[in-house]
Amino acid sequence: MSAIPVLLTNGKSIIGKMTLATGYFGAAASLIVDAQKAWDALNTSSGIAKKGSPSDTQQMYLDAVDLRVKLMILVLFADVVAISNPDQSADIIAKAGLEQKKNPVKNTQDISVKAGPIPGSVIVRRKRKKGCMYLFQQNDDITNPKGWVTIATSTKSKIAVLGLTSIKQYWFQIALIKGTEQSDFTDPASIVVM
Protein backbone atom coordinates (compact mmCIF):
# COMPACT_ATOMS: atom_id res chain seq x y z
CA MET A 1 0.00 0.00 0.00
CA SER A 2 1.16 3.56 -0.68
CA ALA A 3 2.40 5.51 2.32
CA ILE A 4 -0.51 7.43 3.84
CA PRO A 5 0.93 10.95 3.16
CA VAL A 6 1.58 10.00 -0.48
CA LEU A 7 -1.92 8.58 -0.83
CA LEU A 8 -3.37 11.75 0.70
CA THR A 9 -1.45 13.98 -1.71
CA ASN A 10 -2.18 11.88 -4.79
CA GLY A 11 -5.80 11.45 -3.79
CA LYS A 12 -6.46 15.16 -3.46
CA SER A 13 -4.62 15.86 -6.72
CA ILE A 14 -6.52 13.27 -8.76
CA ILE A 15 -9.90 14.26 -7.30
CA GLY A 16 -9.20 17.94 -7.95
CA LYS A 17 -8.10 17.38 -11.53
CA MET A 18 -11.01 15.08 -12.29
CA THR A 19 -13.41 17.66 -10.83
CA LEU A 20 -11.95 20.37 -13.07
CA ALA A 21 -12.41 18.17 -16.15
CA THR A 22 -16.18 18.51 -15.98
CA GLY A 23 -16.46 18.71 -19.76
CA TYR A 24 -15.51 15.06 -19.99
CA PHE A 25 -16.26 13.79 -16.52
CA GLY A 26 -19.64 15.29 -15.71
CA ALA A 27 -21.05 11.76 -15.76
CA ALA A 28 -18.55 10.83 -13.04
CA ALA A 29 -19.87 13.42 -10.56
CA SER A 30 -20.99 10.80 -8.01
CA LEU A 31 -17.65 8.95 -8.34
CA ILE A 32 -15.79 12.21 -7.70
CA VAL A 33 -18.00 13.00 -4.68
CA ASP A 34 -17.43 9.48 -3.26
CA ALA A 35 -13.67 9.83 -3.70
CA GLN A 36 -13.75 13.29 -2.07
CA LYS A 37 -15.63 11.83 0.94
CA ALA A 38 -13.12 8.96 1.16
CA TRP A 39 -10.26 11.45 0.98
CA ASP A 40 -11.80 13.55 3.78
CA ALA A 41 -12.35 10.43 5.92
CA LEU A 42 -8.74 9.33 5.47
CA ASN A 43 -7.47 12.84 6.22
CA THR A 44 -9.49 12.84 9.46
CA SER A 45 -8.61 9.29 10.53
CA SER A 46 -4.90 9.78 9.82
CA GLY A 47 -4.91 12.88 12.04
CA ILE A 48 -6.64 10.97 14.85
CA ALA A 49 -4.33 7.96 14.48
CA LYS A 50 -1.23 10.09 15.09
CA LYS A 51 -2.24 10.48 18.74
CA GLY A 52 -4.77 7.68 19.12
CA SER A 53 -5.16 4.01 19.87
CA PRO A 54 -4.51 0.90 17.73
CA SER A 55 -8.19 0.92 16.72
CA ASP A 56 -7.73 4.48 15.41
CA THR A 57 -4.75 3.29 13.36
CA GLN A 58 -6.80 0.36 12.05
CA GLN A 59 -9.57 2.78 10.99
CA MET A 60 -6.98 4.92 9.17
CA TYR A 61 -5.83 1.89 7.16
CA LEU A 62 -9.43 0.91 6.36
CA ASP A 63 -10.05 4.46 5.14
CA ALA A 64 -6.84 4.30 3.08
CA VAL A 65 -8.04 1.10 1.39
CA ASP A 66 -11.44 2.72 0.70
CA LEU A 67 -9.78 5.78 -0.87
CA ARG A 68 -7.43 3.66 -2.95
CA VAL A 69 -10.34 1.64 -4.36
CA LYS A 70 -12.31 4.80 -5.20
CA LEU A 71 -9.28 6.37 -6.91
CA MET A 72 -8.79 3.20 -8.97
CA ILE A 73 -12.43 3.41 -10.06
CA LEU A 74 -11.95 7.05 -11.11
CA VAL A 75 -8.83 6.21 -13.12
CA LEU A 76 -10.63 3.26 -14.76
CA PHE A 77 -13.53 5.57 -15.60
CA ALA A 78 -11.10 7.95 -17.33
CA ASP A 79 -9.66 5.02 -19.29
CA VAL A 80 -13.13 3.85 -20.37
CA VAL A 81 -14.10 7.34 -21.53
CA ALA A 82 -10.82 7.66 -23.42
CA ILE A 83 -11.27 4.27 -25.11
CA SER A 84 -14.82 5.15 -26.14
CA ASN A 85 -13.59 8.43 -27.65
CA PRO A 86 -10.41 7.36 -29.50
CA ASP A 87 -10.03 10.61 -31.46
CA GLN A 88 -9.97 12.59 -28.21
CA SER A 89 -8.26 10.10 -25.90
CA ALA A 90 -5.03 12.07 -25.35
CA ASP A 91 -7.01 15.22 -24.55
CA ILE A 92 -9.36 13.33 -22.22
CA ILE A 93 -6.52 11.72 -20.28
CA ALA A 94 -4.64 15.03 -20.03
CA LYS A 95 -7.74 16.85 -18.75
CA ALA A 96 -8.14 14.15 -16.11
CA GLY A 97 -4.63 14.96 -14.90
CA LEU A 98 -3.53 11.39 -15.43
CA GLU A 99 -0.23 10.24 -16.89
CA GLN A 100 -0.46 9.58 -20.61
CA LYS A 101 0.98 6.29 -21.76
CA LYS A 102 2.85 6.33 -25.04
CA ASN A 103 0.48 4.37 -27.20
CA PRO A 104 1.55 4.14 -30.80
CA VAL A 105 -0.69 5.53 -33.50
CA LYS A 106 -2.90 2.70 -34.72
CA ASN A 107 -2.10 1.49 -38.20
CA THR A 108 -4.00 -0.84 -40.52
CA GLN A 109 -2.82 -2.91 -43.44
CA ASP A 110 -4.22 -0.48 -46.05
CA ILE A 111 -1.22 -0.56 -48.38
CA SER A 112 -1.16 -1.16 -52.10
CA VAL A 113 1.59 -1.17 -54.72
CA LYS A 114 1.00 -1.04 -58.46
CA ALA A 115 3.01 -0.42 -61.61
CA GLY A 116 3.73 3.22 -62.34
CA PRO A 117 3.18 5.10 -65.61
CA ILE A 118 6.80 4.79 -66.78
CA PRO A 119 9.19 1.80 -66.80
CA GLY A 120 11.01 1.33 -63.49
CA SER A 121 8.33 3.11 -61.46
CA VAL A 122 5.66 2.05 -58.98
CA ILE A 123 2.88 3.81 -57.07
CA VAL A 124 2.77 3.07 -53.33
CA ARG A 125 -0.32 4.18 -51.44
CA ARG A 126 -2.18 3.82 -48.20
CA LYS A 127 -5.73 4.78 -47.33
CA ARG A 128 -5.68 8.36 -46.00
CA LYS A 129 -5.89 8.88 -42.25
CA LYS A 130 -6.80 12.35 -41.06
CA GLY A 131 -4.07 14.31 -39.29
CA CYS A 132 -1.26 11.89 -40.14
CA MET A 133 1.94 11.96 -42.15
CA TYR A 134 3.24 8.87 -43.91
CA LEU A 135 6.66 7.25 -43.66
CA PHE A 136 7.45 5.09 -46.71
CA GLN A 137 10.17 2.43 -46.72
CA GLN A 138 11.42 0.03 -49.39
CA ASN A 139 13.49 -3.14 -49.36
CA ASP A 140 14.81 -5.22 -52.23
CA ASP A 141 15.59 -8.27 -50.04
CA ILE A 142 12.76 -9.25 -47.68
CA THR A 143 15.06 -11.74 -45.91
CA ASN A 144 17.20 -8.82 -44.70
CA PRO A 145 15.42 -6.93 -41.88
CA LYS A 146 18.16 -4.26 -42.00
CA GLY A 147 17.54 -3.69 -45.70
CA TRP A 148 14.62 -1.30 -45.13
CA VAL A 149 15.40 2.18 -46.45
CA THR A 150 13.24 5.25 -45.87
CA ILE A 151 12.33 6.66 -49.27
CA ALA A 152 9.88 9.39 -48.29
CA THR A 153 8.09 11.14 -45.45
CA SER A 154 5.04 12.90 -46.81
CA THR A 155 1.72 14.48 -45.99
CA LYS A 156 0.41 12.62 -49.07
CA SER A 157 -0.74 9.03 -48.70
CA LYS A 158 0.47 8.13 -52.20
CA ILE A 159 3.93 8.45 -53.74
CA ALA A 160 5.59 7.50 -57.01
CA VAL A 161 8.88 5.64 -56.69
CA LEU A 162 11.13 6.04 -59.73
CA GLY A 163 14.40 4.56 -60.95
CA LEU A 164 13.79 0.98 -59.86
CA THR A 165 15.47 -1.96 -61.62
CA SER A 166 13.23 -3.79 -64.08
CA ILE A 167 12.38 -7.46 -63.53
CA LYS A 168 13.27 -7.14 -59.84
CA GLN A 169 11.01 -7.59 -56.81
CA TYR A 170 10.69 -4.80 -54.24
CA TRP A 171 8.83 -4.66 -50.93
CA PHE A 172 7.24 -1.55 -49.41
CA GLN A 173 5.85 -0.68 -46.00
CA ILE A 174 4.23 2.42 -44.52
CA ALA A 175 4.02 3.82 -40.98
CA LEU A 176 1.80 6.66 -39.78
CA ILE A 177 3.19 9.67 -37.93
CA LYS A 178 0.95 11.84 -35.77
CA GLY A 179 2.68 14.51 -33.72
CA THR A 180 5.62 12.82 -32.03
CA GLU A 181 4.09 9.35 -32.25
CA GLN A 182 4.80 6.78 -34.94
CA SER A 183 2.78 3.65 -35.63
CA ASP A 184 4.10 0.22 -36.44
CA PHE A 185 4.70 -0.43 -40.13
CA THR A 186 2.15 -2.19 -42.29
CA ASP A 187 2.92 -5.71 -43.43
CA PRO A 188 5.16 -5.46 -46.51
CA ALA A 189 3.50 -5.34 -49.93
CA SER A 190 5.58 -6.38 -52.95
CA ILE A 191 5.70 -5.96 -56.70
CA VAL A 192 7.94 -7.12 -59.53
CA VAL A 193 8.93 -3.94 -61.37
CA MET A 194 8.39 -3.84 -65.14
DANOR-V602409 format. One record per run of one state. SS is the DSSP state (H for helix, E for strand, - for the rest). FROM is the first residue (numbers start at 1). TO is the last residue. If there is no record, write none. Layout:
BEGIN
{{SS;FROM;TO} {SS;FROM;TO}}
END
This chain:
BEGIN
{{-;1;3} {H;4;20} {-;21;21} {H;22;49} {-;50;53} {H;54;84} {-;85;85} {H;86;95} {-;96;110} {E;111;115} {-;116;121} {E;122;126} {-;127;132} {E;133;139} {-;140;144} {H;145;147} {-;148;148} {E;149;154} {-;155;157} {E;158;161} {-;162;168} {E;169;178} {-;179;180} {E;181;182} {-;183;188} {E;189;192} {-;193;194}}
END
